[in-house]
Amino acid sequence: MILKRTLRQILPDFVKSNIRTLIRTKELKEFNLLKGVDCFTENLMPKKNTSLSDIFNSDEIRTFWEESKKEIDIFNVPNGSGGVNPGDRRAIYYLINKFRPTSVLEIGTHIGASTINIAAALFKNQKMDGNPVNFTTLDIRDVNSTSEKPWIEYGTKYAPIQMINELNYGEIVSFVTGNSLKYLENSRERFDFIFLDGDHSAATVYKEIPLALKSLKKNGIILLHDYYPDGKPLWSDNFTISGPYLATERLIKEGADLVVLPLGALQWPTKFNSNITSLALLMRKN
């Protein structure tokens, strides 16, 4: 991983662009060869019940967020680490606080930037509502490995589990190392809220979504990261990740009762002097 990060820093932009094109061509070929899948959408929350404006303009949630932010900020989790940006972290906190899930699954722990915000919102909900909560966060690599210390290469001093424990969230958070598809296939646990932010290839997301749908409780929610509407850039860097968009479009064209609700422009900054986010809710259309 350190070698890959070093290469990204020293390679000319045109070389990196050519490499990305080759990777995307290979991924698209794999995606197009996949057999169709069935989607069980009955447990997914319908779009008609959701007002993004009410969520992100809530003074009450902003107060809770500001209280939690004071505790989270002591870790100085960096921006530009390949994980969710600070504006996205805040948006995720708002969603957790609004929808009040008691069981959450995160695919893609990375350095724990979104993890500690999800945990903070869940912990706040538990204190207010008195309902026990649990949070499972999964990554393909051991994000807390004391020998490899993967968090250091991204500029943070703390392992995800260290931040969780120091915030006293340890009792509600479980870390899992493994493949997302295998986990979703084999787990019997059901969740109110699933955040898909792991392997963003179209093939993987296409297979993840039906499995995640089967793992939802009634009126459950799926949140996507790196969803670029129409496959077009969202920011001035002109960069795109096509996987989540291609996967959802294909599922919808194949008849799945799904609709994607991009969060769009938030009430606060995200990145590149913008307030645009690539977060999107996957909801039931009818």
Secondary structure, DSSP 8 states (H G I E B T S, - for coil): -HHHHHHHHHS-HHHHHHHHHHHHHHHHHHHHTS-------TTB-BGGG--HHHHHT-HHHHHHHHHHHHHHGGG---SSSSS--HHHHHHHHHHHHHH--SEEEEE--TTSHHHHHHHHHHHHHHHHH----EEEEEESS-TT-TTT-TTGGGT-SS-HHHHHHHTT-GGGEEEEES-HHHHHHH----EEEEEE-S---HHHHHHHHHHHHHTEEEEEEEEESS--GGG---STT-----HHHHHHHHHHHTT--EEEEE--B-SS--STT--B---EEEEE--
